[in-house]
Structure formats: structure tokens, C-alpha cells
Amino acid sequence: MKANAAEAVLEKEGVLEITLWERVRGYVIPVLSLAAFTLLWEVVSRSGFIDMRLLPPPSRVFETLFELSGPGTGDRPPYLMIQHTGLTIFRLVVGYLLCVVFCTALGLVLGINQRVYEWVNPIVAFFMPIPSFTLVFVVILWLGLGSKTVIVTVFFGASFPIIYNAAAGVRSAQQKMIWAAQLMGCTRFQVFFKVLLPGAMGYIIAGQKLALGRAWRAVIGGEIFASTSLGLGFMIHDASTFLDTEGMFAAIITVGITGLIMENLLFRYVERYTVERWGMVTAKRL
């Protein structure tokens, strides 16, 4: 993703000429790869080596997916998949945005204040490798079942990469640049916003991108254990309980597609803007 953003800046400045294949290969190869995987899945499922009730072919899975996303047929409620997906995204957005605001601020404080860093960093290092869904049951004891528990799980899952990367970004700033800014008469606030924050922006964006993936896994895991009615995680668990493998795989595919779309829509333009705004690629000097 960063390479694509850098290439876009270089091409804009007329430094780099990109052929047609180089323009489209980033889209063509993933499509061909997914098509080959889907075809292999279809062949294996229909070959008889595995019971189709356990591994339904993708043709049936996508048929079920379209039925669940449409006005409803038979005993299926209308737009059920959209309802599940919408509530999952809502829980994700609430937990993730709260995490971005509070944890980015905490990470910046850790990067600026050495004493706070020494006290808090061991706690961050301890909790970072712990999977977020392992604390779902603790949160259930505190808050019960429902969206609150899922949102707290998302917050916990996304928090530590954001804290760690924001702190690392500030601490990576060269001391010579800080001294130079101070010699030029910059105040502490000016040093922070003109030197430290721009230098840490790449770390912050990388941490938030990593945290989004962890938050997406956390919201699905949280819904599997704590949701009572709707959500993609609840749908996967419910379909598995009633041996609805086609519905289960339809929900899993929706999880994958939705995660890819969110990551690309959110961070493609954020990374490109970051590259141009903070001068991470200086095209005119190449």
C-alpha cells in the first residue's frame, strides 16, 4: 500500500513512468488468485472427497449470500445479511474511533514523557500479545451480554498497537532536529506540532492500520460469545449451531469482503495523503 502511494506521488511529479500492466496488475493478480481459489473450492466440494453438507460449494454459498442480502425468500427474513453487517460495522466503528482518540493521545504522552513511558510501557508490552477475545468472558461478567461487551472488546483489541506505535513514533524523532527547532525559538507546542508529530505520523498511521485488523477480528470474536441477536459473529455461531453450513460460509465470506473494503477505503487515501503532506517521498529531489 505504501509503495502504491509512493508511486502515485512519483508519477504525479513526472519522475516515474508506469506501464499499463503495472497500473492494473495490482487488481488483476488478486482477482485471478481469488478466482483460482474459488474454482478449486468448487471442484473439491463437488468431487465427493468431502461431504457437501460440511463443505458446500461456493456456488451454493454465494446463492445463499444473495438470498440473505435480498428481500427474503421462504423462511429467511428480508435483508438479513445487511442487518447483521450493519450492526457489526456500527460496533466496530464506535469501539475503534474511541480507541483511536484515547490511545493515540496516550501513546503521544508516553513518547514525550520518559517517566510515564517507564511505568506504562511494561503494561502495554504485557497485554499486547493477549488475544482480545480471551477477555470477552471477563467483560461479560462485568457488563453482561450485548453491544457494550462487544465494543469494549474492540477497544481492547485495537488499543495496544495504537499506543505502542504512537509512542515509538515520537521517540524516534532525532534529537538534533528538536535542538534545532528550540534554537530557532520554537515553543514546546511548536516543537510538538512541527517536529515530533510529523515525524511520528507514519508510525501512527501504521499503528492505526494494524489496529483496524485487530479490531475487526475482535468484533467478530466478541459477537460470537456476547451478541444476543444480530452481528456477523452471532450469525456464524448461530449457523454453526443449526448446521447451516451455507449460511455460515456466507457470513465468513462477508466478513472477509467487508474487512478488505474497509481497510482499502479508509487507509488507501490516508496513506497517500500522509505521503504527500508530510514529505515521506520527496519526488522533486529524485
Buried (B, 14 or more C-beta within 10 A) or exposed (E): BBEEBBBBBBBEBEBBEEEEEEEEEEEEEEEEEEEEEBEEBBEEBBEEEEEBEEBBBBEBBBBBBEBBBBEEEEEBEEBBBEBBBBBBBBBBBBBBBBBBEBBBEBBBBBBBBEEBBEEBBEEBEEBEEEEBBEBBEEBBEEBEBEBBBBBBBBBBBBBBBBBBBBBBBBBEBEEEBBEEBBEEEBEEEEBBEBBBBBBBBBBBBBBBBBBBBBBBBBBBBBBBBBBEEBBBBBBBBBBBEEEBBBBBBBBBBBBEEBBEEBBEEBBBEBBBEBBBEBEBBEBEEE
